[in-house]
Amino acid sequence: MNLKTLTAVAVVGLASGLAHAAPVEVRVTVRNLAPTNSVSFAPLRVGFGNGTFDAFNNLQSAFLLGQPDVSTAPIVTVAEGGSGSTWLPAFAAAEPNATIGSVVPSPAGPLLPGASAMGTFIVDPMVNRFFTFGSMVVPSNDHFIGNDSPTEYMLFDASGNLVLNSISQFGNEVWDAGSEVTSAANAAFLMGGVNAQRIDEGGVVNFNFDRLDAFNGLTTAAGYTFNRQFGASDEIYRITFEVIPAPSAAALLGLGGLCSLRRRRA
């Protein structure tokens, strides 16, 4: 077998291996579509998983998932402080092979109305076909967006193909965690608010965006005067997905041919 044949075989083998390799790079872009001076969003906490991890259900108390009380329940750390400090570890514990992380604006901080942010993640589309997310809605005490069913958003089909290009969140999809009493004095993202303080509400997770009106007319940490404005059917947040293409087999074959030609000339 000559040098040219060996090179061709090697490159075809490499291209074939890449074509069947499981991991793909996924670009996640988030956009705050709320009206000017309306809600902002904490960094988006995300997980690409097998559809097992479940942090809450509608009309039930937030799941503790090993935490001592509701104040540190995984979805509550998202809803009350935007951090996901127990949400991300709980996801990893439930699904050790999941890809988890955050989409953080630049500069870091809340995603203001009209702004966007982007993050990239390496995902195994054959194993981690489902997408789960959570983000605090601010200003608030315990409002957030997220999915209560871990299989609600199937990102990849059984063959590993991307089948979901975007997720839209509307006004009537804003959750109230039911964990903290609404109070401007304890709210996040308000001038003078002390987010570390909380009064336990003892309620259940439920859809409720009207309570955000409690903050109308107050000054946010970003300096604007808050006004909710949006209604139940208004899109306020969008998540889009894109698989970043790997080098094509044709490009690899071309590179292999060039290498072979250079060796022959040498």
RAMO-V471363 format. One record per pair of residues at least 12 apart in sequence whose C-alpha atoms are under 10 Angstrom apart, sorted by sequence separation. I is the first residue (numbers start at 1). J is the second residue. D is the distance in whole Angstrom. If there is no record, write none. Layout:
BEGIN
I/J/D, I/J/D
END
This chain:
BEGIN
61/73/10, 62/74/8, 63/75/8, 64/76/9, 72/84/10, 73/85/10, 74/86/5, 75/87/6, 88/100/7, 104/116/10, 105/117/5, 106/118/9, 133/145/8, 134/146/4, 183/195/10, 185/197/8, 186/198/6, 214/226/10, 215/227/8, 216/228/7, 30/43/10, 62/75/7, 63/76/9, 72/85/8, 73/86/7, 74/87/4, 75/88/10, 88/101/7, 103/116/10, 104/117/6, 105/118/7, 133/146/5, 134/147/7, 153/166/10, 185/198/9, 186/199/8, 213/226/9, 214/227/10, 215/228/8, 216/229/9, 30/44/8, 62/76/7, 72/86/7, 73/87/8, 74/88/8, 88/102/9, 103/117/7, 104/118/7, 105/119/9, 132/146/7, 133/147/7, 134/148/10, 153/167/8, 183/197/10, 212/226/10, 213/227/7, 214/228/9, 72/87/9, 74/89/9, 75/90/10, 103/118/6, 104/119/7, 132/147/6, 133/148/9, 183/198/9, 212/227/9, 213/228/6, 74/90/7, 102/118/9, 103/119/5, 131/147/9, 132/148/9, 182/198/9, 183/199/9, 212/228/7, 213/229/9, 56/73/10, 73/90/9, 74/91/9, 84/101/10, 102/119/7, 103/120/8, 132/149/8, 133/150/9, 180/197/10, 181/198/7, 182/199/8, 211/228/10, 212/229/10, 28/46/10, 55/73/8, 56/74/9, 84/102/9, 101/119/9, 102/120/9, 103/121/10, 132/150/6, 180/198/6, 181/199/6, 182/200/10, 210/228/9, 55/74/6, 56/75/7, 67/86/8, 83/102/10, 101/120/10, 102/121/9, 131/150/7, 132/151/8, 179/198/9, 180/199/6, 181/200/6, 182/201/9, 209/228/9, 54/74/10, 55/75/6, 56/76/9, 66/86/10, 101/121/8, 130/150/7, 131/151/8, 132/152/8, 133/153/10, 179/199/8, 180/200/5, 181/201/5, 210/230/10, 54/75/9, 55/76/9, 65/86/9, 100/121/8, 130/151/6, 131/152/8, 132/153/7, 179/200/6, 180/201/5, 181/202/9, 209/230/9, 210/231/9, 64/86/10, 65/87/9, 99/121/7, 100/122/10, 129/151/9, 130/152/8, 131/153/6, 132/154/9, 178/200/9, 179/201/5, 180/202/7, 181/203/9, 209/231/9, 210/232/9, 67/90/10, 99/122/7, 100/123/9, 130/153/6, 131/154/6, 132/155/10, 146/169/9, 178/201/6, 179/202/6, 180/203/8, 209/232/8, 66/90/8, 99/123/6, 129/153/9, 130/154/4, 131/155/6, 145/169/8, 177/201/9, 178/202/6, 179/203/6, 208/232/10, 65/90/7, 98/123/8, 99/124/8, 110/135/10, 129/154/6, 130/155/5, 131/156/9, 145/170/9, 177/202/10, 178/203/4, 179/204/7, 190/215/9, 64/90/10, 65/91/10, 97/123/10, 98/124/9, 110/136/9, 111/137/10, 112/138/10, 128/154/9, 129/155/5, 130/156/7, 145/171/10, 147/173/9, 177/203/8, 178/204/5, 179/205/8, 192/218/10, 97/124/9, 110/137/9, 111/138/10, 128/155/9, 129/156/5, 130/157/9, 146/173/8, 148/175/10, 176/203/9, 177/204/6, 178/205/5, 191/218/8, 192/219/9, 193/220/9, 65/93/10, 82/110/9, 110/138/8, 128/156/8, 129/157/7, 145/173/7, 146/174/8, 147/175/10, 176/204/8, 177/205/4, 178/206/7, 187/215/9, 190/218/7, 191/219/6, 192/220/9, 193/221/9, 65/94/9, 98/127/8, 99/128/8, 127/156/9, 129/158/8, 144/173/9, 145/174/5, 146/175/8, 176/205/6, 177/206/7, 178/207/10, 182/211/8, 190/219/6, 191/220/6, 192/221/9, 97/127/8, 98/128/6, 125/155/8, 126/156/8, 129/159/10, 144/174/6, 145/175/6, 175/205/7, 176/206/5, 177/207/9, 178/208/10, 182/212/9, 184/214/8, 189/219/9, 190/220/4, 191/221/5, 97/128/8, 98/129/10, 100/131/10, 102/133/9, 125/156/6, 126/157/8, 127/158/9, 129/160/8, 143/174/7, 144/175/5, 145/176/9, 175/206/6, 176/207/6, 177/208/9, 183/214/8, 184/215/7, 189/220/6, 190/221/5, 191/222/9, 55/87/8, 98/130/10, 99/131/10, 100/132/9, 101/133/10, 102/134/10, 103/135/10, 124/156/10, 125/157/8, 126/158/7, 128/160/9, 129/161/9, 143/175/5, 144/176/7, 145/177/10, 174/206/9, 175/207/4, 176/208/6, 182/214/8, 183/215/9, 188/220/9, 189/221/5, 190/222/8, 191/223/8, 45/78/8, 95/128/9, 100/133/10, 102/135/10, 125/158/8, 126/159/7, 127/160/9, 129/162/9, 131/164/10, 142/175/8, 143/176/5, 144/177/7, 173/206/9, 174/207/6, 175/208/6, 176/209/7, 182/215/9, 188/221/9, 189/222/8, 190/223/9, 44/78/9, 53/87/10, 125/159/8, 126/160/5, 129/163/10, 130/164/10, 142/176/6, 143/177/6, 173/207/6, 174/208/6, 175/209/7, 176/210/10, 184/218/9, 189/223/10, 190/224/10, 43/78/9, 55/90/9, 125/160/5, 126/161/9, 141/176/9, 142/177/6, 143/178/9, 172/207/7, 173/208/8, 174/209/6, 176/211/9, 190/225/10, 42/78/9, 54/90/9, 55/91/9, 124/160/8, 125/161/7, 140/176/9, 141/177/9, 142/178/7, 143/179/10, 171/207/9, 172/208/7, 173/209/8, 174/210/9, 176/212/10, 190/226/9, 42/79/9, 45/82/9, 53/90/8, 54/91/8, 125/162/8, 137/174/8, 141/178/10, 142/179/7, 143/180/9, 171/208/9, 172/209/7, 44/82/8, 45/83/8, 46/84/10, 53/91/6, 136/174/9, 137/175/9, 141/179/9, 142/180/6, 171/209/7, 172/210/9, 174/212/10, 42/81/8, 43/82/7, 44/83/9, 45/84/7, 52/91/9, 53/92/9, 136/175/9, 137/176/10, 141/180/6, 142/181/8, 143/182/10, 171/210/9, 42/82/5, 43/83/8, 44/84/9, 45/85/10, 47/87/10, 53/93/9, 54/94/9, 136/176/10, 140/180/10, 141/181/7, 142/182/8, 41/82/8, 42/83/8, 43/84/9, 46/87/10, 47/88/8, 53/94/6, 91/132/10, 141/182/6, 45/87/8, 46/88/8, 49/91/9, 52/94/7, 53/95/7, 140/182/7, 141/183/7, 45/88/8, 48/91/10, 49/92/9, 51/94/10, 52/95/7, 140/183/8, 141/184/8, 47/91/7, 50/94/10, 51/95/9, 140/184/8, 141/185/9, 46/91/9, 47/92/9, 49/94/10, 50/95/7, 53/98/10, 139/184/9, 141/186/7, 142/187/8, 49/95/7, 87/133/10, 140/186/9, 141/187/5, 142/188/9, 48/95/10, 49/96/9, 50/97/9, 51/98/10, 87/134/9, 140/187/5, 141/188/6, 47/95/10, 49/97/8, 50/98/7, 139/187/6, 140/188/6, 141/189/9, 48/97/9, 49/98/5, 138/187/8, 139/188/5, 140/189/8, 48/98/6, 49/99/7, 84/134/8, 138/188/6, 139/189/5, 140/190/8, 47/98/7, 48/99/5, 49/100/8, 83/134/10, 84/135/8, 137/188/9, 138/189/6, 139/190/6, 47/99/6, 48/100/6, 82/134/9, 83/135/9, 84/136/9, 136/188/9, 137/189/10, 138/190/8, 139/191/10, 141/193/10, 46/99/8, 47/100/4, 48/101/9, 82/135/6, 83/136/8, 140/193/10, 46/100/6, 47/101/7, 81/135/10, 82/136/5, 139/193/10, 141/195/8, 45/100/8, 46/101/5, 47/102/9, 78/133/10, 79/134/8, 80/135/10, 81/136/7, 82/137/8, 140/195/9, 45/101/6, 46/102/6, 78/134/7, 79/135/7, 80/136/7, 81/137/10, 82/138/9, 141/197/10, 142/198/10, 44/101/8, 45/102/5, 46/103/8, 78/135/6, 79/136/5, 80/137/9, 81/138/10, 141/198/8, 148/205/10, 171/228/10, 44/102/5, 45/103/7, 77/135/10, 78/136/6, 79/137/7, 80/138/9, 141/199/10, 171/229/10, 172/230/10, 174/232/9, 43/102/6, 44/103/5, 45/104/9, 75/134/8, 77/136/9, 78/137/9, 79/138/9, 81/140/10, 171/230/7, 172/231/7, 173/232/8, 43/103/6, 44/104/7, 75/135/9, 76/136/9, 80/140/8, 81/141/8, 82/142/9, 170/230/9, 171/231/6, 172/232/4, 173/233/9, 42/103/9, 43/104/5, 44/105/9, 75/136/10, 79/140/9, 80/141/6, 81/142/8, 82/143/10, 170/231/8, 171/232/4, 172/233/7, 173/234/10, 42/104/8, 43/105/7, 79/141/8, 80/142/4, 81/143/10, 82/144/8, 143/205/9, 145/207/10, 170/232/6, 171/233/6, 172/234/8, 173/235/9, 174/236/10, 42/105/9, 79/142/5, 80/143/7, 142/205/10, 143/206/10, 144/207/10, 170/233/6, 171/234/6, 172/235/9, 173/236/10, 41/105/10, 78/142/8, 79/143/5, 80/144/8, 143/207/9, 144/208/10, 169/233/9, 170/234/5, 171/235/6, 172/236/10, 43/108/8, 77/142/9, 78/143/9, 79/144/5, 143/208/8, 144/209/10, 169/234/8, 170/235/4, 171/236/6, 42/108/9, 43/109/7, 44/110/10, 76/142/7, 78/144/7, 79/145/8, 143/209/8, 168/234/10, 169/235/6, 170/236/5, 171/237/9, 42/109/7, 43/110/6, 44/111/9, 75/142/10, 76/143/9, 78/145/9, 79/146/10, 168/235/7, 169/236/6, 170/237/7, 41/109/9, 42/110/5, 43/111/7, 76/144/9, 78/146/10, 143/211/9, 168/236/8, 169/237/5, 170/238/9, 40/109/10, 41/110/5, 42/111/6, 75/144/9, 143/212/8, 168/237/6, 169/238/6, 40/110/6, 41/111/5, 42/112/9, 141/211/10, 167/237/8, 168/238/5, 169/239/8, 39/110/10, 40/111/5, 41/112/7, 75/146/9, 140/211/9, 141/212/9, 167/238/6, 168/239/6, 39/111/9, 40/112/5, 41/113/9, 137/209/10, 140/212/7, 166/238/7, 167/239/5, 168/240/9, 30/103/8, 39/112/7, 40/113/6, 44/117/9, 48/121/9, 75/148/10, 139/212/8, 140/213/10, 166/239/5, 167/240/6, 28/102/10, 29/103/8, 30/104/9, 38/112/8, 39/113/7, 40/114/9, 43/117/9, 44/118/10, 47/121/10, 48/122/9, 49/123/9, 138/212/9, 140/214/9, 165/239/8, 166/240/4, 167/241/9, 28/103/8, 30/105/9, 37/112/8, 38/113/7, 40/115/9, 44/119/10, 46/121/10, 48/123/7, 49/124/9, 50/125/10, 137/212/9, 139/214/10, 140/215/8, 165/240/6, 166/241/6, 36/112/9, 37/113/7, 47/123/10, 48/124/9, 49/125/9, 50/126/9, 51/127/10, 139/215/7, 164/240/8, 165/241/5, 166/242/9, 35/112/10, 36/113/6, 37/114/10, 48/125/9, 50/127/6, 51/128/8, 55/132/10, 138/215/10, 139/216/10, 164/241/7, 165/242/7, 34/112/9, 35/113/6, 36/114/7, 49/127/7, 50/128/5, 51/129/8, 52/130/9, 54/132/9, 163/241/10, 164/242/9, 165/243/10, 32/111/7, 33/112/9, 34/113/5, 35/114/8, 48/127/9, 49/128/4, 50/129/6, 51/130/6, 53/132/8, 55/134/10, 110/189/8, 139/218/9, 162/241/9, 31/111/8, 32/112/7, 33/113/6, 34/114/7, 48/128/5, 49/129/6, 50/130/6, 51/131/8, 139/219/10, 162/242/8, 30/111/9, 31/112/9, 32/113/5, 33/114/6, 34/115/10, 47/128/9, 48/129/7, 49/130/5, 50/131/9, 51/132/8, 139/220/7, 162/243/7, 31/113/8, 32/114/5, 33/115/8, 48/130/6, 49/131/6, 50/132/10, 138/220/9, 139/221/9, 161/243/9, 31/114/7, 32/115/6, 33/116/9, 47/130/8, 48/131/5, 49/132/8, 31/115/6, 32/116/6, 47/131/6, 48/132/6, 30/115/9, 31/116/4, 32/117/9, 46/131/7, 47/132/5, 48/133/9, 30/116/5, 31/117/7, 46/132/6, 47/133/6, 155/241/9, 29/116/7, 30/117/5, 31/118/9, 45/132/8, 46/133/4, 47/134/9, 139/226/8, 29/117/6, 30/118/6, 45/133/6, 46/134/7, 138/226/10, 28/117/8, 29/118/4, 30/119/9, 44/133/7, 45/134/5, 46/135/9, 58/147/10, 139/228/10, 28/118/6, 29/119/7, 44/134/6, 45/135/6, 56/146/10, 57/147/9, 58/148/7, 27/118/7, 28/119/5, 29/120/9, 43/134/9, 44/135/5, 45/136/9, 55/146/10, 56/147/9, 57/148/5, 58/149/9, 27/119/6, 28/120/6, 42/134/9, 43/135/6, 44/136/8, 55/147/9, 56/148/6, 57/149/7, 145/237/9, 26/119/8, 27/120/4, 28/121/8, 41/134/10, 42/135/6, 43/136/8, 54/147/9, 55/148/7, 56/149/8, 26/120/5, 27/121/7, 41/135/6, 42/136/5, 43/137/10, 54/148/7, 55/149/9, 56/150/10, 25/120/7, 26/121/5, 27/122/9, 40/135/10, 41/136/6, 42/137/7, 53/148/10, 54/149/7, 55/150/9, 25/121/6, 26/122/6, 40/136/9, 41/137/5, 42/138/7, 53/149/9, 54/150/6, 79/175/9, 80/176/10, 24/121/8, 25/122/5, 26/123/7, 39/136/10, 40/137/6, 41/138/6, 42/139/10, 52/149/9, 53/150/6, 54/151/9, 79/176/8, 80/177/8, 23/121/10, 24/122/6, 25/123/6, 26/124/10, 39/137/6, 40/138/5, 41/139/9, 51/149/8, 52/150/6, 53/151/9, 79/177/6, 23/122/6, 24/123/5, 25/124/9, 26/125/10, 39/138/6, 40/139/7, 51/150/5, 52/151/8, 78/177/10, 79/178/10, 80/179/8, 22/122/10, 23/123/5, 24/124/6, 25/125/10, 38/138/9, 39/139/7, 40/140/10, 46/146/10, 50/150/8, 51/151/5, 76/176/10, 79/179/9, 80/180/8, 22/123/8, 23/124/4, 24/125/7, 38/139/9, 39/140/9, 44/145/9, 45/146/9, 49/150/8, 50/151/8, 51/152/9, 76/177/7, 79/180/9, 22/124/5, 23/125/7, 42/144/9, 44/146/9, 48/150/10, 49/151/9, 51/153/9, 75/177/8, 76/178/9, 21/124/9, 22/125/7, 23/126/9, 41/144/8, 47/150/10, 51/154/9, 76/179/7, 22/126/7, 23/127/10, 41/145/9, 50/154/9, 75/179/10, 76/180/9, 22/127/9, 23/128/10, 49/154/10, 48/154/10, 49/155/10, 73/179/10, 80/186/10, 81/187/9, 82/188/9, 133/239/10, 48/155/9, 80/187/8, 81/188/7, 70/178/10, 71/179/7, 80/188/8, 81/189/10, 70/179/7, 71/180/9, 70/180/10, 112/222/8, 110/221/10, 110/222/9, 109/222/10, 81/195/7, 62/177/7, 80/195/8, 81/196/8, 61/177/8, 62/178/8, 80/196/9, 58/175/9, 60/177/9, 61/178/7, 62/179/8, 58/176/10, 59/177/9, 60/178/9, 61/179/8, 80/198/9, 58/177/9, 59/178/9, 123/243/10, 56/177/9, 116/237/10, 118/239/10, 120/241/10, 122/243/10, 114/236/10, 116/238/9, 117/239/10, 118/240/9, 120/242/9, 121/243/10, 113/236/9, 114/237/10, 116/239/10, 118/241/10, 120/243/9, 113/237/9, 120/244/9, 71/198/9, 71/199/10, 71/200/8, 76/205/10, 70/200/9, 75/205/10, 70/201/10, 70/202/9, 33/168/10, 24/160/9, 26/162/10, 30/166/10, 33/169/9, 34/170/9, 23/160/10, 28/165/10, 29/166/9, 30/167/9, 31/168/10, 32/169/10, 33/170/10, 34/171/9, 22/160/8, 28/166/9, 30/168/10, 62/202/10, 61/202/8, 62/203/9, 61/203/6, 62/204/7, 63/205/10, 60/203/8, 61/204/4, 62/205/7, 59/203/9, 60/204/5, 61/205/6, 59/204/5, 60/205/6, 61/206/9, 58/204/8, 59/205/5, 60/206/8, 42/189/10, 57/204/9, 58/205/5, 59/206/5, 41/189/10, 56/204/10, 57/205/7, 58/206/6, 59/207/9, 40/189/9, 56/205/7, 57/206/9, 58/207/8, 39/189/10, 39/212/9, 38/212/10, 38/216/9, 37/216/10, 40/220/10, 39/220/10, 37/219/10, 38/220/10, 40/222/10, 37/220/9, 37/222/10, 37/223/9, 38/224/9, 40/226/10, 37/224/6, 38/225/8, 39/226/8, 36/224/9, 37/225/6, 38/226/6, 39/227/8, 36/225/10, 37/226/5, 38/227/5, 39/228/6, 36/226/9, 37/227/6, 38/228/5, 39/229/9, 36/227/8, 37/228/8, 38/229/7, 39/230/9, 35/227/9, 36/228/9, 37/229/9, 38/230/8, 35/228/8, 36/229/9, 34/228/9, 35/229/7, 34/229/8, 35/230/7, 44/239/10, 34/230/7, 40/236/10, 41/237/9, 33/230/10, 39/236/9, 40/237/10, 38/236/9, 35/234/10, 34/234/8, 35/235/10, 33/234/9, 34/235/7, 35/236/8, 33/235/7, 34/236/4, 32/235/9, 33/236/4, 34/237/7, 32/236/6, 33/237/5, 31/236/8, 32/237/5, 33/238/7, 31/237/6, 32/238/7, 30/237/7, 31/238/5, 32/239/9, 30/238/6, 31/239/7, 29/238/8, 30/239/5, 31/240/9, 29/239/6, 30/240/6, 28/239/7, 29/240/5, 30/241/9, 28/240/6, 29/241/7, 27/240/8, 28/241/5, 29/242/9, 27/241/6, 28/242/7, 26/241/7, 27/242/5, 28/243/9, 26/242/6, 27/243/6, 25/242/8, 26/243/5, 27/244/7, 25/243/6, 26/244/6, 24/243/7, 25/244/5, 26/245/9, 24/244/7, 25/245/8, 24/245/8, 25/246/8, 24/246/8, 19/246/9, 18/246/8, 19/247/10, 18/247/8, 19/248/8, 18/248/9, 19/249/8, 18/249/8, 15/247/9, 17/249/10, 15/248/8, 16/249/8, 15/249/5, 14/249/8, 15/250/8, 13/249/10, 15/251/9, 12/249/8, 15/252/7, 11/249/8, 12/250/9, 14/252/8, 15/253/8, 11/250/10, 14/253/9, 12/252/8, 11/252/7, 12/253/7, 11/253/6, 10/253/9, 11/254/9, 8/252/10, 9/253/10, 11/255/8, 12/256/9, 8/253/7, 11/256/6, 7/253/9, 8/254/10, 10/256/8, 11/257/9, 9/256/10, 8/256/7, 7/256/6, 8/257/7, 7/257/7, 7/258/10, 4/256/9, 7/259/8, 8/260/8, 4/257/8, 7/260/6, 6/260/9, 7/261/10, 4/259/9, 5/260/9, 4/260/6, 3/260/7, 4/261/8, 3/261/10, 4/263/9, 3/263/9, 4/264/8, 3/264/8
END
